[in-house]
Amino acid sequence: MLQKHFRDGEMFDEIFKNAADLLGEEIPMPRITARQTHRSNVPSDSRASYYKRAVFVPFVDTCLSQLRERFGSHSARANKISLLLPSACVYCSFGDVRDSVEFYVKFLPGGVDAVKAEFLRWQSHWSRQEETARPRQLLIAFREATTLGTYPCTSILLRIFITLPVTNATGERSFSALKYLKNYLQSTMGQIRLNGLAHMYVNRDLRFKYDDVIHEFAVKSRRLSFV
């Protein structure tokens, strides 16, 4: 792995030299004491060895552990469930998702053969639809599988994938949206209105039917609930 080569090779010497050139002088080393507990106190005989042991090696080890955690066998198998999305299933085969099915087979009724038959029906259903009508989001795909009622295994797999997100970007995005919505000019905003605006901001890639919104304004009174 490239990161492991960085850790064990001579890449740090070049990085340290470039950092010193950018600083324009020798990089100072903190004072080393016998009983330091509030900062890194690794034994070293030079500036380069100190920063390699105290900064560079822990940083690379952290990156390696996070890569192993994210792209481990479990995560790789779970990520293959994304191929059940209607926008993707028409371009793949059951062999592409077999590992995920076998891994979660104890939660699926009928075994692998039943899931394979269901996958072929699911794939055939969406291949008959227009490309623009094939959902690309997990929640929409899960709702479609549940509404149709004849794809129980697909519904279970999509539910598993929804509850095992690969990243936490969606949750962080919702918190970032609050600073735009709940500011000091809108400090008296109610919870219902805030939830509605947050959903609109986070899911801003969805297409709204503006004619329906205009119709809603036309047929009802002016005191509307914007949720």
MOVEN-V487471 format. One record per residue. N is the residue number from 1. RES is the residue in one small letter. SS is DSSP state (h for helix, s for strand, l for the rest). Layout:
BEGIN
N/RES/SS, N/RES/SS
END
This chain:
BEGIN
1/m/l, 2/l/h, 3/q/h, 4/k/h, 5/h/h, 6/f/h, 7/r/h, 8/d/h, 9/g/l, 10/e/l, 11/m/h, 12/f/h, 13/d/h, 14/e/h, 15/i/h, 16/f/h, 17/k/h, 18/n/h, 19/a/h, 20/a/h, 21/d/h, 22/l/h, 23/l/h, 24/g/l, 25/e/l, 26/e/l, 27/i/l, 28/p/l, 29/m/l, 30/p/l, 31/r/l, 32/i/l, 33/t/l, 34/a/l, 35/r/l, 36/q/l, 37/t/l, 38/h/l, 39/r/l, 40/s/l, 41/n/l, 42/v/l, 43/p/l, 44/s/l, 45/d/l, 46/s/l, 47/r/h, 48/a/h, 49/s/h, 50/y/h, 51/y/h, 52/k/h, 53/r/h, 54/a/h, 55/v/h, 56/f/h, 57/v/h, 58/p/h, 59/f/h, 60/v/h, 61/d/h, 62/t/h, 63/c/h, 64/l/h, 65/s/h, 66/q/h, 67/l/h, 68/r/h, 69/e/h, 70/r/h, 71/f/l, 72/g/l, 73/s/h, 74/h/h, 75/s/h, 76/a/h, 77/r/h, 78/a/h, 79/n/h, 80/k/h, 81/i/h, 82/s/h, 83/l/h, 84/l/h, 85/l/l, 86/p/h, 87/s/h, 88/a/h, 89/c/h, 90/v/l, 91/y/l, 92/c/l, 93/s/l, 94/f/h, 95/g/h, 96/d/h, 97/v/h, 98/r/h, 99/d/h, 100/s/h, 101/v/h, 102/e/h, 103/f/h, 104/y/l, 105/v/h, 106/k/h, 107/f/h, 108/l/l, 109/p/l, 110/g/l, 111/g/h, 112/v/h, 113/d/h, 114/a/h, 115/v/h, 116/k/h, 117/a/h, 118/e/h, 119/f/h, 120/l/h, 121/r/h, 122/w/h, 123/q/h, 124/s/h, 125/h/h, 126/w/h, 127/s/h, 128/r/l, 129/q/l, 130/e/l, 131/e/h, 132/t/h, 133/a/h, 134/r/l, 135/p/l, 136/r/l, 137/q/l, 138/l/h, 139/l/h, 140/i/h, 141/a/h, 142/f/h, 143/r/h, 144/e/h, 145/a/h, 146/t/h, 147/t/h, 148/l/h, 149/g/l, 150/t/l, 151/y/l, 152/p/h, 153/c/h, 154/t/h, 155/s/h, 156/i/h, 157/l/h, 158/l/h, 159/r/h, 160/i/h, 161/f/h, 162/i/h, 163/t/h, 164/l/l, 165/p/l, 166/v/l, 167/t/l, 168/n/l, 169/a/h, 170/t/h, 171/g/h, 172/e/h, 173/r/h, 174/s/h, 175/f/h, 176/s/h, 177/a/h, 178/l/h, 179/k/h, 180/y/h, 181/l/h, 182/k/l, 183/n/l, 184/y/h, 185/l/h, 186/q/h, 187/s/l, 188/t/l, 189/m/l, 190/g/l, 191/q/h, 192/i/h, 193/r/h, 194/l/h, 195/n/h, 196/g/h, 197/l/h, 198/a/h, 199/h/h, 200/m/h, 201/y/h, 202/v/h, 203/n/l, 204/r/l, 205/d/l, 206/l/l, 207/r/l, 208/f/l, 209/k/l, 210/y/h, 211/d/h, 212/d/h, 213/v/h, 214/i/h, 215/h/h, 216/e/h, 217/f/h, 218/a/h, 219/v/h, 220/k/l, 221/s/l, 222/r/l, 223/r/l, 224/l/l, 225/s/l, 226/f/l, 227/v/l
END
